[in-house]
């Protein structure tokens, strides 16, 4: 066998080996990313007392769109999510009323600047009061673009995305179940507003956005329908 043929065979073997190693490396990275997506974070226990009365919270409630850029704490995030959909009864009753106690809402937390939580997208699991990671990227700028470029979404420390799985209520109430889900989103959003007052932070409800784009960016479940975005941050 000539030297030239030996060199060619050697080059082919080296190239094949390097390609195989590259594929294995990429596959390992994909597995690691998929495992990371299932990461769960137990949230601190929420408080059920404060120095702010219901009457004071109602009188001070305002829509705040300007934020300082400072971090929120994991305790504040815990309190906000609990106020929207937290469990408050042994049988599963929550902070917001729901038609037939069917609870069609699912909340997604878009994290930008929170002490104790990495940037990314998380689904709130009320039954365990925990977060489940669904995406590792900081998507605030993309989310703002999907909402007609509203800067408060990009500038907020977090964005809470309210979605509804209509089938949970329409199975019992037919098409009217969709209305009930929308009503429930309003109840839960007002809870977040009042909790924000108690925590001395700002928020606003956003309804102008592309449903399909928000669902894609946030990685909403297949049956989920985006209803609201609530940016939250320290007042600017």
N, C-alpha and C positions, 0 to 999 in steps of 0.2 A: 504494500500500500504506500502510495507516494506521500511525501511530507505535506503537500498541498491539501490532499484529501483529509489527512489526520487533523490539520488545522481547522478545516471547514467543519468537520464532525465535532471537534472540541468547542468551537464557537456556538454551534447549534445546541449542544448540551448545556453550555453556560447560560445561553439566552433562555432556554426552556426552564432551567432551574430558577433563574431570577424572576421569570414570569410567574412561576408557581408560588414562589415566596411572596410576591406582590399580591397575588390573589388571596393567599392565606391571611396575609396581614389585613387586607381590606375586609375580608370576611370576619376576622376576629374583631375589627373595629366596629362592624355593623352589629355583631352580637353584643358587644359591650354597650353600644348606644341603645339597643333595644332593652337591655337589662336596666340601664339607667332610666329609661322612660317610665319604668314601673316603680320608681323610687317613691316612697311615701314618707311624709313628714308629719309627725304628731304635733298638733298645735297646743299651745298653753291653754289651760282651763280658763274659760271666760269668766268675767266678774258679773254679778247681778246686782251690784250696788254702785252708786257714784254720787258725786256732790252736785250733779245737775238734775233738776226735777224735770218731769215730763213737760210741764208748762213752760219752763225756761227753754228747753230744747225746741219746742214748737215755735216759740216767739223768736228764737235766734236762727232758725233754719233758713239758709240761703243757698243759692247755687253759686259755687265758687269755681272759677275756671283758671285762676292764676296760682301757681305753686312755686315754692321757694327752691325746690330741687333737693332739699334735705331728705335723708332716709326716714322711712317709717320703721317701727319695731315689729317684731314677730307677734308681740302681745297685742299691738293695735290691729294688726291684720286678723288675728284670731278673733278679736272682739267684733270687728266689722262683719266677718263672714258669719259668725254666730248670730249677730243681730238680723241678718237676712234670712237664714235658713237653719239656725241652730236647733238642736233637740231640747225640748223643755218639759217633756213628760215621759214617764216610763214606757208608755205605749207608742211613742214616736212622734207625739205632737211637737210642732215647731213654733218658732217665734212669729211666723206669719200665717194667717189662716189660709186654708186650702179647701176648695170644694170637694166634699166627700173624703177629706184627708188623703187625697191621692198624690199630692206633691209632684206636679209635673216639672218643676223648675230644676235646672242644673246650673251651678255657678262655676265659671272658670276664672281663675286668678292669673292675670298677666303681671309678672313681677319685674320691676326695673330696679328699684332702690329700696331694699328692705334688709335690715340687719337680721341675719340668721336664716335667710332664704336666698338661694341662688337665683339669678335671672332665669326666666323661663315661663312656661305656661303650666298651670296646675288645675286639676279639677278638685273642687271641694267635696268632701265626703262627709255629710252631716252626721251620719250614724256613728262614725268614729271620731268626728271632729279632727279630720286630718286632710292633708293635701296629697294628691297623686300626680306626679309629674307626667305631662303628656308631650312636652316639647322643651328643648333646652335653650332655645334662642331668645334674645331680647327682641320682641316683635312690636314694641310700642310705636315705632315709626311707621311700620307697615299697617298697623291697626289704624293709626291716624289717617293714613292715605285712604284706607277703605271707608273712612268716615268723613269724606269730603275735605280732608286736610285739616281737621280740627286739632289745633296745636295742644290743647289741654290734655288730650289722650297721650300724646308723645311726651309731654312734660311731667305728667303725674308719676308718683312713685309706684303706683299700681293702677291697674284697670280691672274692674270687676265686670265680667261679661255674663249677663243673664241670658240663659237659653231655656226653652221649654220643649219637652217631649209630649206633644199633643195627645198621642195615643193613650196616655195614662188617664186623661180625663174624657176623651171622646168615646172610649170604650163604654163608659157608663152614661155620659150625657149627650152623646152625639156631637153634632157640629157646635152646639152651645159650649161644649167643653173647651173649645179654643178661646172663647170669650173669658171663661173662668181662669184659664192659664194667664191671660193678659192681665186680668184683675189681680191675680196673685203676684205677678211681677211688680205691679204698682205698690201693693202692700209691702213687699220685701224691700223695694227701693226706698220707700219712705222710712223704713226701719234703719237702713244704712245712713240716710240723711241725719236722722235724730242721733244715731250713735256717733256720727262724725262730729256733731255739735258737742256732745259730751266729751269727746276726745280732743276737742279744739283743733280739728283738721278740716280740710275743705273737700267738697265733692260736688258733682253735678250729674244729672241724667242726660244721656245722649241717645237720641233715637234716629238720627239721620246717618245712615250708613248703608253699604251694600251688604245685604244678608249673606249672599253666596261668598263674597270675598272675606267677610268676617269669619264665617264658618270654616273656610279653608285655612285662613291664617292662624286661627286659634286651635284648629284641629278638633272642632266640635264633633261629637258623636254623630253617627249617620242619621239618627232620628231627631237630632237637636235643631231647634230653630232660634237663632239669635233675636233677642227682643230689646235689650238695653245694653249700653256700656256706661259704667260709672267710673270715671277717673277719680282717684283719691290722692291727696298729697297735703303737705304742710302749706299753710296759706302763704302766698307770695306777698 
